[in-house]
Amino acid sequence: MTIIHMSTVHPRDDSRILHKEIRTLAKETGQKVFFYVQDGAGDAIDTRNDCAIVDTGKPMSRLRRMTVGAARMIAEVRKARPRLVFFHDPELIPWAVLLKLSGIKVIYDVHEDYPGAVARNRRLPRILRPALGVITGLVERVCSVFFDGVVAVSPEIARRFPSRKTVVVRNSPVVDELVAPSPVCMSSRPKHFAYVGTINEDRNIHAMVRCVGQLVDPHVRLRLAGSFTTPGLKESVSTIPGWERVVYDGWLSRDGVRDLLAEVRAGLLLIKPIPYEMNGMPIKMCEYMAASVPIIASDFPFWREIVEGTGAGIVVDPLDDEAIVRAMRWMLENPEQAAEMGRRGRRAVLERFNWEVEAEQLLSITRKVLAQ
């Protein structure tokens, strides 16, 4: 029996698909698992994840990828005669329906709130974005009737699909790959805050810089690690009062992130209130928690449930600079309480928010579908 994961969009080393889902399925089911991609890099065998990677062609423009590229991938998948196919891109929905109609079992893995993402996609004409977002949501709902199962990355996304065939599999970290906490006590650390991840306006970079600049203590710094995704954004942000307090580390390796988090008082996750961002648990939240670093996070219902529910940090209105500054000041003035928040966060990750817990949901729906 063959199980195939397919994607025309995600890279062959995608963390969720390859390092978590495929590795889990190969280990626990004992079945052959393949990952069909479209990157032009050729076929390969991934011994670490017990997976064969099949390349179905070179990358294409969006329109050609959704038509010619998708048709090519579907043809290759059908040749393999798999028992079950997981697909990971909304643009493959119509093609996945064809697979189902040809007798192949199909599971849709929904990585994010795609209707919301489409509605805010700056690469699409502004006037078309709202309508395209609505159409994407409608296509998901209608076509989900054909699928044997749906894997959603958050409870909010799962509610859009039939409950009898849908499970939640959060994109939680693998325990063995978590950043270990630093032995340096909180009060002895520099008065630094960290933000690790993609740097853009939606991630509220301007507010983070402004707020660190409003703290009176001249020793306070914002440690910024990641890549600016918008041309000219770094130059724009560097003119904001507070930039002189920023230490820009650029992109960091896993060891670099570990070393950075060992030197800070709190991690920042102050994403603006964008619907498709509010409904998932950011992997960086888990990384902060795993490193026993307390969090200052945006006050979204789902995030509040995690941060306040575990006692791992403070939630604030990301559009309220005064609230952000108060939270940062509290972290500096209460190092012991902040350290306890960090310890509670790590405990929550080890016990609840990790891939080993989520893997059970993935395996349950896989077994259910294969048994039908």
Secondary structure, 3 states (H helix, E strand, C coil): CEEEEECCCCCCCCHHHHHHHHHHHHHHHCCEEEEEECCCCCCEEECCCCEEEEECCCCCCHHHHHHHHHHHHHHHHHHHCCCEEEECCHHHHHHHHHHHHCCCEEEEEECCCHHHHHHCCCCCCHHHHHHHHHHHHHHHHHHCCCCCEEEECCHHHHCCCCHHHEEECCCCCCHHHCCCCCCCCHHHCCCEEEEECCECCCCCHHHHHHHHHHCCCCCCEEEEECCECCCCHHHHHCCCCCHHHEEEEECCCHHHHHHHHCCCCEEEECCCCCHHHHCCCCHHHHHHHHCCCCEEEECCHHHHHHHHHHCCEEEECCCCHHHHHHHHHHHHHCHHHHHHHHHHHHHHHHHCCCHHHHHHHHHHHHHHHHHC
